[in-house]
């Protein structure tokens, strides 16, 4: 019975590591999106 417990602990160890590597991130995600334009518009169009 002790062998089964050791095997179960090993499987649990690796499954926790796998879930932590490939699972969702715990860090907060900054809100991003369309930002308003706050620059100066040139009075005359620029030519190349």
N, C-alpha and C positions, 0 to 999 in steps of 0.2 A: 504494500500500500504506500510505503514511503516513496517508492520509485514513481508512482503515478503523481504524487504531490510535487515531486521535483520536476517532472515533465510538465505538469500544469503551470508551475511557476515560471519555467523557461518560456513556454508558449505565451503566457501573460506578459512577460518582460518584453518579448519581441513585438507582440501585437500593440502594446502601449507605445513603444518607440515608433512603430509604423504609423499609428494613428497620429502621433505628435508631429511627425515629419510631413505627412501628406494631408493632415487635417486643416481646418480653417484656422486662420491666424487670430490671436487674442489681442493684437494691437489695435487701437482705435484708428479708423480710416477717416482721413480728413474729407470734409464735404467739398466736392469740386463741381464745376459746372461752367456755364457761360458767365463770363465776367464782363461788366460794363466797360466800355472804352472810356478812358480818362485822359487821352492824349490831346494834343493840339492838331487841328485840321489845317493843312496849308491853304492859304488864300488862293494860290494859283496851282494848277495841276503840274506835277513834276514830269519832265520829259526825259527819256532815256538817251 
